[in-house]
Amino acid sequence: YCEVWLAKHNEDGSPIRTEHGDGLVGVNRLTKVQLPTLYSLYGAMLAEVDYVIMGAGIPLQIPGALDAMAAGKDTTFPVD
């Protein structure tokens, strides 16, 4: 949450605005780092992240998990 919120706001807490509109902020998470994945994505969503990139594996469960969290539903993420 903090990293995304800070990237989207000035030091005084006001949203960053540019002449070309608001800047996009995304997160890049590694699929192989499994334990903090849902927590980190949920925090990023609360801070209004613009996009999510997943690497280091095939994140088949992530789209469904993001949809469930956006709808306020419970979700799970398998840990290998």
Secondary structure, 3 states (H helix, E strand, C coil): CHHHHHHHECCCCCECCECCECCCCEEEEECCCCCCHHHHHHHHHHCCCCEEEEECCCCCCHHHHHHHHHCCCCCCCCCC
